[in-house]
Amino acid sequence: MGHAAAPLPCRLVAAAYRDEQEAADKVTRLGAGVDACLFASPVPYDLARRSGVLTMPATYVQLGGAALIAALARAALDERIDPRRVSVDVLGRADIEEAYADLGLPAGDVHSRDEPGATGTIASFHERLARQGNTSGALTCLPAVADRLQTAGVPVVRIRPTSAAVRTALHTAALLGAHHRLEESQLTVVLVEVPTLREPVRRAAPRYWRDELRLSLHRLLVQEANRINASVTAVDDHSYMVTATRGSVATATEGFRVLPFAARVRDELGLAVEVGVGMGRTTHDAESHARAALARTQAGKQAQGFAVDREGRALIPAPRMPPQGGGPLKPKGVEVLARLAAKLEGGDTVVDAEGAGKMLGVTPRTARRLLRTLVDEGLAWPLPPNRTPQPGRPRQLYRLIVEKLGGR
């Protein structure tokens, strides 16, 4: 029925469960491999929605209307059940009254419960009414509830979806999935700017360290882009453009809640970056929206978010930087870095073992070991050896990542 009813070519993936409470886990297991979810009834849909696992469009097979009328017809054939005195679960009161009005039956003695609950709670609702003589039987949308009531001796009729309802739900789910896929494939541009590279070059700093920094940053961005099937282009000396799709960027940003690439750039290179994300119908539109988002990031307008959709509207708010990852910095490395940072002159953050030894009051050999410790702890970045015509081992330079000291 599914393949015949779907309005578009699609692949159906079954996720069977024994109890509706498993719905959220089934959605999580399916992951991003599906474009839309179709639930067998409102119950698993509501459970999955309440758990917060639905990141894709979802719908469910309707059990009101024709499905309820069909159940009432089967109840009328059971001599133990009076359709005018029954209890009904899951369905809303409006759906019940509409079906009874269509049949010309009064609904005043029909008891309903549309609140979600455990199987035992809903079964107790039906059983209590039947034992008290308020109802002649039960109409339930839940197979497990029907099994319990049959065991307890309460007359029960299952409300099952009609074939027409299933076809309609499949049609809706296919359209939702197609629309979602189009949304996910929207052209998206991510602009990454590095304030450190935008600043004027200081005379005290080695001339080549900025080039090495650009190469390392470009290499890191390419690695990140490969994970989301994106491409990276250097715009100028201090900015890069990543071209991707909305779906891939949403995955990398936890639904546009954290800045893309920023955490890894900070952790591995000790750099703060400014990021703007833009979507559009053309590359030009997407880049224009990305620049508008970048301007918001640079202005510190965090409440407006760092991403702009193709209509030019800011997406959900997000912090300038994602939460710090991992555990706290090791005290020993932080202390050494703080001592070196206190004695740096002219804002220069590049040192060698001899210079670090003089600042710390230790031998160059000890300073070299301490600098290697800083590198291991992510507090310094080794630069290429400074090769000179003089014989002997080249001088190894290190860039101290003083940004990790925070407010110290």
N, C-alpha and C positions, 0 to 999 in steps of 0.2 A: 504493500500500500504506500509506503514511504517514497519509493522511487517513482511510482506512478503519479503520486499526488504533488511532488515537489515541482515548483514552477521553473526551477533552474537545475542544471546538472549539479549534483552534490553527492557526498558520501555520508552515509548514516553510521554513527558509532554508538553502539549499545552500551549502556552502563547500568546493568541490572543490580538491584539491591533487595534484601529481604525485609528491610524496614525503612520507612521514610526518613528516619533519623540519620541514615547513612548518606543522604543526598549531598550534603556539603562536602563530605570526604570524596565522593565520586567526582564532583566538579573539580576539586583540587587535583585529583589524580589525572583527569583529562588535561588540565593545564591549558596552555595557550594553543593547543593543537586543534581547538574547535572554534568556529566562528559564531555559533549560537547554541544555546541549550534549550531543549524542549523537555519539559517535565510532564509526567503522566497525569498529574492533578495539581490543584493549587497548594496542597500540603507540602510536598518536597520542594516546590518552588519557593514557598514562604520560608521554609527552614534554611534553604541555601541563601536566600536574600538576607535573612536576619544574621546569618553567620558572617556575612561580608565577603564571601568567596566569589561572588559573581562579578567578574571583570569583563564579561562579554554580554551581548544582548541575550535575553532569555524570555521564554513564554511558557505556557502550560496548556494542556488540553482542558477545555471547558467541560464541567460536569453539571452545569445548570441547563435550563432550556430543555432541549430534546432528550438529553440524558436523564434528567430528573423525571420527565413525563414518561419515558420508557420504564423507569424503575417503579413509578406509581402504577403503571399498567400491569407490571408483573406482580406488584403487591396486591392489586385487586383480584388477581387470580388465586391468591393464597387465602383460603377460607378463614385463616386465623387472624388476618390483618385487615383492619378497616383503614383505608388510605386517609380518612379524615382525622384519625387519631394515631399519629405516628410521631416519632422523634427523628430529626434529621441532623447530621453533623456536617461540618466543613462549609457548606453553602451558606451564603448570606441570606438574611431574611427577605430582602427584596427579590432575589432569584426564586425563593420558595413561593412567595405570594404571587409572583407573576405566573409561575407554572400552574398553580391552583386556579388562578383566575382564568387562564386559557382553557382549563378543563371544566370550569363552572363549579368548582368545589370550594367549600368554605375552608379557611386555613386557621380559624380561631383556636382549634384544639391541637394544632401542630406545634410541637416543641422543637426549637432549633438551637444549635450551638456552633458558632463559626470561629470561636477562639481556638488557637493551636494548643496542643497538649500531647502528653504521652498516650500511648495506646490504651493503657489501663485506665487512665482518667476519662477518656472519651467513652470507653466501653462501660464504665461505671455510670456515666451520665445516662446512657440508654437503659441500662439494666435497672437503675433506681426508678426511673419513670414507669417502666413496665411492671416492676414489683408493686408499685404503689397504685397500679390500675389507671394511671393517667394516659397510657398509650397501649395500643394493641400490638405494636411491633416497632422495628427500627429500620431506617434507611441510612446506610453508611457508605461513605466514599473510600473507606480504608479496609483493605482485605484482612489485616490483622484484627481489626475490631470485629469484623463479620465472623471470623473464626472463634473469637472469645464469646460472642453472643450466642452462637450456635451451641458451643459447649455448655453455656449457662442455661440453655433452653429458651432463649428469647427469640421469637420470630424475627428474622432479619432479611433484608433484600439489599444486594449490592447496587450502588449507583455506578454504572459503567459508562465510559464514553461511547458515543455512537460512532459509526464509521465516518459519518459526515463531519463530526467534531474533530476526529483525528486528522482527516484530510485538511480541514481548515487550519488546524494548529501547525501541521507540517508546512503548509503554504506560507503561513505567517513567519515561522521559524526560518524558512529558506530565504525569504525576503529580508528579514532582519540580518541574517548572516551575510548576505550579499552586500547590504548597505554597510555593515561593519567592516567587511573586507575593503570596500572602497575607502572608508574613513581611515583604516589602518595604513593604506598604501599612499596616503597624501604625501606630497613632496614636503620635506622638512629640512631646514637649514639650521645648523648650530654654529654660531660664531664664538670663538674662544680667543680672548685677548689676555696678554700677560703684562701686567703693569711694570714688572721688573725690566722687561725688554723694551718697554716704551720709554723708560727713563734715559736721560743723557748718559753717555759713557763717562765714567770717572777715570782720570789719568792713572790713578793708583792701581786700577784693576787690570789684569792681563787682557790683552787685546783679543785673545782668541776664546776666552771663556764664554762670551755671549754666543759665539758661533756653536760652541760645543753644547751650550744649553738649548739652543734652537734645535739642533740635531736630536738631542735626547728627547725633547718635548715632542718633536714631529714623530719620532719613532714610537713613543708611548701612545700618541693619538692614533697612529696607524694601527697599533695593536688593538686598541679599544674599538676602533671603527670596524676592523675585521670581524669582531665578535657580533656586530649588529648589521653586517653586510652594507657598510657605508663607505664613503670615500673621503679623503682628506686633501685639502689644497691649502698651501701657504698663501695668504692674502698679502702680507707685507712682513716686515721684520719682527712684528710683535703680535700678529694675529693669524688665526687659521679658520678655515671654513670646512665643516663636516656636512656632507650631503647624505641624507638618509630618508627613511619613511617615518610617518608618525608612529606606527606600531613599534618599530625598532627603538625609537627614542623613548617612547613610553615605557618600554621594558627596561631600558638602561637608567631611567629616572624614577622608577617605582611610581609610575603614573603621574609624572611631572611634579613629584614631591621633593626631589633632591637634584642639585645641579649635576648635569652629566660630566663625567671625566674629572671633576674638581677634586674629589677625594683622593684618587690615585695620584694625580699630579702633585697634590700637596704632600702625600705620604712619601712618594719616591723621589721627588725633585725639590721638595720644600718650597714650592711656589704657590702663591695665591693667583687664581685666574678669575676673570670676569666672563660670564657666559650669557648668551641670549639665544633663544630658540624661536624660530618663526616658521609658520606653515603658509602655503599659498598654492594657487593654481599653476603658477609658473615659477621658475627659479628666481626670477627678478622679484616677484611678489614675496616669496618665502624669505629671500635675503633682506628685503626691506623691512619685513616684520621682525626678523631676527635682530636687525640693527635697532629697531624701536625697543625690543625687549632688552637688548644689551644696554641701551641708554637708561632704562629703568634700573637695571642691576647696578650700573655705575653710580646712579643717583641715590642708591640705597632704598628705593621704594619697594621694600620686600612684600608689602601687602598686595601689590599688583602682580606678583609672580614674575618668573623669568621667561615665560613662554607666551607667544601670541598666536592665536589660531588664524586660519586663512581669511576670516572676516575682520581681522585686526583687533580682536578682543583678547584681553589677558586671560590665561587659563588659571587654574586654581592656585592660590598663594603657595609659596615655597620659600624656605630660608635661603639666604645668600650662599651659605655653605652647608653641606650635609653634616649630620652628626659625626663627631670624631669616632673613628673606628679603632677597634682593638683596645688594649689595656693602657694604663698610664705609662708615661715615659719612665725609663729607669732613672732613679735618682742620681747615680754616679755620672752618667753621661750628661744629664741636664746641668749638674753642678759644674762640670768641666766647661760645657758650652757657655754657661753664664759667666764664668770667670774670664774666658777668652773674649766674649762679647763686651764685657765691661772695659777692656783695654784696647779694643779696636779703635783706630783713628780714621777720621774722614769718611765713616760709613763703609769702609772696605771690609768685606767678609771673606776674603781669600787669604789663606795663610799656608806656610809650610812648616815642617817639623822644627827647623831652627828658630823661626819667629815665634811659634807656639811655645817652644821651650823657654824662651826669654820671658814671655808673658806669664807663664805658669811657674817659672823658677825651677825648672827641671832640665835634665839633659835632653838633647835632641832625640836620643834613642827612646827615652821615656815618653817624650812628646809624640813621637811617631806612633808608639803603641796606643797612646790616648786618642790620637786622631783616628786610628783604625777602629777603636772602640766606638767613637762617634759615628763612623760610617756604618758599623754593624747595627747601631741603634737608630739609624735613620736621621741622625742629627748633623751629618756632614756629607758632602758629595765630592768624591775624588775627581779632580780634573786631570786631563792628559799631562804626562810629564813634560816639564819645561826643558826641552832639549837645547843644549848650548854646545858650542864648539869645544869647550873645555872637556878634558878627560874625566872619567869617574861617573858615578851613578847620577842620572838626571834628577833634578829637583822636583819632588812630588808636591803638587799644590792641592789644597782642599778648600772647597767653598763651605763655610759654616752656615747652617740653616738656622739662623737666629730667629726666623719667624716662628719656630716651634717653642720659643720661650714664652710666647703669649704676653701676659701682663707682667712678667718678672722684671 
